[in-house]
Amino acid sequence: MFTEFVSAMAIHHNAVKTYKKMKVHPDERPLGIQIFGGDPEIMAETARIAEGFGCDILDINMGCWVPKVVRTGAGAALLKDPELATQIVKTVVNAVKIPVTVKVRAGYDYGLFAAPDLAKRFQDAGAQMLTLHARFAKQGFNGEADWKLIEQLRDVLQIPLVGNGDVKTPEDAHRMLSETGCDGVMVGRAAISNPWALQRIQAALTNQPTPSEPTLQDRIETALEHARLMIAHEAEAPDFATALTQDNYAEQELRGLRALRGQLPMYIKGVPGASEIRATLSRVSTYQELQTILSDFQSQTN
């Protein structure tokens, strides 16, 4: 797993909320902390801090196409500046003892396949793995990922290559591995709406029995567990029960649930009637309210 990407500039300016993204729970390991930024020294500074948090891998994001990231010269903007991109990788590699990896897009603009040249530069600079999202930055998430680009990149690298883009099912994962020759498969957005897909993909790739699809009860229990974990995280408590005893519990409860308002409806995506309570879930403010909404939904569905 990799964390949500962390702004090196925010860490440089001691942003407390950003620091919390780098906390490593023992159950999450092995875990990579992903960072982004456009200044080599500030990226190295953040890399050392991330290593201090106990992560196993330090990943550099050079794939985010979102304008507010690109405008700062970070993320996919680095695809347009090979010299700076390479300097960032080299400086970060020299700053930490853990493996450094890089995630890139195929290139910044359509038709300009920049990844092979960049990947060789990063490999020479000490990167130990590269992940390619087989879309160009200008595409965002539109269109289909072009897996042929992964195959072409595999031919020029000696370090492990992970393919990313449009892997949603075990069949997709098998096909990506066989068609491209990549060493591993990364699942992104598909896991947000169906985290159980990861278990099914892993089982398929290791020739294990295929797990059954989650029931509505499984989905609801997972949503509630996620809410409890998030509230405990915001409260900086070891568990939900401890968070409940804190004087500022209501404040931390609201913060935790606000952070999950986009995720909670995804747990029941595709279940008949789920779209009707999506708006309600996206406004939920208390754990008790969440329990009631999901319990009522389950009763109506059954």
N, C-alpha and C positions, 0 to 999 in steps of 0.2 A: 504494500500500500504506500501511497504518497499522500502527504498532507495537502490541504488547500494551499495554493501558492502564497508565499509570504513576501511582503514588500521589504526589500533590503533598506530602502530609504526610511520606511516607517520604523524599522528596528534601530536604525542609526539615530533616529530622533526619540527613541525610548517610548514608543507607542505601546501602552500596556495591553490593549486589546489584541495587538498583533503578536506580542510575546506569547499570549495564551494559545495561539495557533501551533506553537512549537512544543507544547507539552507532550511528552511521550508516555503513554500508558503501557505497562509491561505486556498486556494482552494484545497490543497492536503490532508488536515486533515480529519479523523485521519490518522496519518502517523507514521510508525516505522522506526527508523534509525538502520541499521544493521552494526555491527562492527565485525572485526576479528583480532586475534592476539594470541600470545602464552604466554604472560606475564600478570599475574593477576593484578598487580598494574597499568601497563600501560593501560590495558583494562578498569580498573575502572576509571582512569584519563580520558580516551576518553569517557566513558559513562557519566561522569559528564558534559563534554563539550557538548555532544549530547543533554543531558537533557536541558542544557542552551539554545540550539538552538530552543527549544520548541516542540520537538517531543513528541508523546503520548506513545510510546512503545520503549524500547531498546531491540533489537534482537541480539543475539550472533550467528555468523555463525560458525558451526562445520560441514559443509557439502561440502565446496568447495574442489574439488579433483585436481585442476590445480597444476602442479608440483611446480611452483614458489611460491605458497601459502603454500603448504604442506612442502616444504623444510625449511620454517621458523618456523615450529612447530605449524602452525595455521590451521584453516579450518578443513578439514577431518583428519588431522594428530592427532588431539586431541581425535579422536575415539580410538586411540591406547594407550592413556594415561588417563584412567578414573580419577585418582587422581588429575592430573593437570586440566583436564576439569572441574571437580567438584569445584576445588578451584577457577577457573575463574568465574564460575557462582555465587558462594557464595560471592566472593569479589565484583563483579559487582552489585549484588542484594543489598549489604550493602552500595554501593556508591551512589545510586540514590533512588528517591521516586516514580518514574514511574514504571509501570510493566516491568519486564524483561522476555523475552521469548528466546527460543533456537530453532535453526533449525539444524537438523542432517540428516545424511544418515543412512541407515540400519546398516552399519558397514563399516570397512575399506576394508576388503578383502572378496571375495566370500564365502558364507557359514558361516561366523562368525557374527551372528546376535547380535550385541553389543547394539543396541538401548534400549531394555528393562531395562537392568541394568543401563545404563547411564541415561535413562529417570527418573527412580526412584530416582537416586542420585540427579538429577537436581531439581526434584520436592521437595525433602527434603531440598535442598539448597535455595529454595525460588522462583524458576522459576514458572511463572504463566500460561504458555502455551508452548506447544512443537509442532513443525512442523517436520514431517518425510517425506523426499524424499525417496520413496521406491525403491531405488537402492543402491548398495554398491559403495563406493568411487572408487574402481578399475574399475567399469563399465563406469565411466564418464556418458555420455548420451546414451550409447549403450544398446541394448536390451530393454526389456519391464520392466516397474516398476512392482514390485510384491506387489499388494495391500493386499495380505494375511498378509504381515508383518505389515501393518497398523492395521489390525484387531487384530493381536496378541498383538500389543503395546497398543491398546485401553483397553485391559483386565487388564493391570497392572497399569494404571494411574488414578488418580482422577482429575487432571487438564485437561483443554481442549486440545484436540489433533486435529491438522490440517493435512490432507493428501495432498501429493504433488507427482506428477509424472504422465505424460500421460493424463492429463485432457485437452481436446481440445474443447469439445462440451458440451451443456447442458445435453445431454444423459450421457456423461462420468461423469459429476459432480453428477448427480442423482445416477448413479451406484456406484460410490465410496462411497457416503454417506450410501447407503443401504447395500452394501456388507461389509463395514468395521466398521460401527458404529462411524466413526470419527465425530467431531463436526463442522468441516469446511473444505473447499476445497481451496487449493492454486493453482493458475494458473501461470505458469512461461513463458516458451519459446513460448507457443501458442499465448500469448498476444502480443509478439513482432511482429509477422507477421500479426496478426489480433486482434487489441485491441478491436474491436467491439464484439469479442467473450465474453468478460467480461460482457457486457451489456445483451447479450443473456442468458448467464448462470445465472446471477442474476435474470433476469425476470422469468426464468424457475423455479428457486428454491423458488421464492416468489409468484408463481402462477399469474404472471402478463402477459399481452399480449406479445408475442414474437416480438421483434423489427425486422424490415426488414433488409435484408443484405445491406451493404453499396454499393452505386453506385460508379462508377469510379470518379464521381465528388466529392462524399464524401471523397474518398480516397485521391484525389489530394488536396482538401481543408485542410484535416488533416495534410498531409505532409507539406504543406506550413505554416500552423499554428505552427506546431512543429518547423520548421526552424526559424520562427520569435521569438518564445519563447526562443529557444536556443541561438540565437544571443543576445537577450536582457539579458539573463542570463550571458553570457560571458562578456557582456559590463557592468554588474551590474547596468542595467537600469530598471526602472519600467515597460517599455514596448518597443516594437520595434520602435515606432515613436521617442521615446526619444533616443534610441540607434543610430538612423540614424543621429542625430545632433551632435554626439560626434566626436572629432577630430580624434580619433583612430578607427573609425567605421570599416574601411576596415580590420584592423587587427582582431577585434572581430568577424566580419562577417566570416572571413576565419576560425577562431578557432571554432566557433559554427557549421559551416557546416562540417568541418573535423570530428567533434565529431559525426555527424549524417550520415556519408557516408555509414556506415553499415546498418543503420536503414531505410533510405529513400527508397531504392529499395523494402523493405519489405511491404511498404504501397500499392504497386501495384502488389505484388506477386500473381501469378495465373491469372492475366489479360492477354489475348492473346497479344503477342508482348512485354510483360514486360521484358522478359529475354534479348531482343535485346538492351534495353537501360540501363540495370543494370550497365554495366561497365561505362557508361557515368555518371550516377547518383553517382557512387562511386568516381568520380573525381571532382564533382561539387565544385566550389570555391566561387560563389557569389549567392545571393538570386535571382537576376535578371536572372542569368543563369538557376537556378533551375526552376523558373517560366516558362521560355521559353521551357525548355526540357519537362516539364509536360504538358504545353499547346499544344505543337506540338504532343506529344504522344496521348493526348485526341482527337485532331483533326483527327489524322490518325486512331485511334480506332473507332471513330464514322463514 
